[in-house]
Amino acid sequence: MSNYSFPAARLQRTLTDPSKTPLVVVACGSFSPITHMHLRMFEMAVDHVRQNMSDVYEVVGGYMSPVSDYYNKAGLASAAHRVRMCELACEQTSDWLMVDPWEAMQSSYQPTAKVLDHINHEINTVLGGIRTSPTSDEHRPARVMLLGGSDLLQTMSQPGVWSKEDLDHILGLYGIFVIERSGSAVSDALDPLREWGDERGRDWVGNIHIVRQLIANDISSTRIRQFLRWGMSVHYLLPNVVIEYLREHGLYREEAPKEKEKGKERADSSSAAAAAAATSSS
């Protein structure tokens, strides 16, 4: 990938407190499209660090990593569109968030663990870490941590969805900030992860940091796509610059083929059920 360069313009290269460990927060996902909820997740994670972990960590950067076109998911706009929308959102609404296009540029699906390894390598090996103070030549490795919703944590706790090796890599080496979402029972997800971590002699749960939502925000990309297909307004649900991009490129106005097929299957199933009911009542 000769045209790839790791985005570091907004990365804080020097700590303000030399006693702390630099922390980089990374969110992987479809971002199809990016919403205010995606952006708020980063701010909530930073607040959590300041209120609960400030004696250890200083946040020096935040990255979004959109999946590639090879991630098999309905309603997925092209990687180029999704990366650009994320870039526009970060440029217009934040002074510290960045978008890493590396995952989106890959010719195959990349596991989350590999994405974290990539960002860790770029910051700590290629860039040499974070400087401890303006007057020192000492550089300290940044801690990279994943950011996701409680629905992500639930998938991690479901047998067979994630490999134990990837879970050990993510939860054992990096850690995760989990934003609570309505309808997702975090405690139910922690129990199997605690058990699996104990089997490997690793404290996975100790690296899972639950971030409380003090103001409920259930905006989802799925709902945004539905609103767009139905011709409904999405103002105040995502950044204006993203809305303008969606309008300019005509994105999500029609159902993706897989979603259409699912809708057809549901319609066929409903018709069959209705016919069976009519037959049984006649």
Beta strands, then each sheet from edge to edge (+ up, - down):
strand 1: 21-29
strand 2: 57-66
strand 3: 97-99
strand 4: 130-131
strand 5: 139-140
strand 6: 143-149
strand 7: 176-179
strand 8: 208-211
sheet 1: 3+ 2+ 1+ 6+ 7+ 8+
sheet 2: 4+ 5-
end
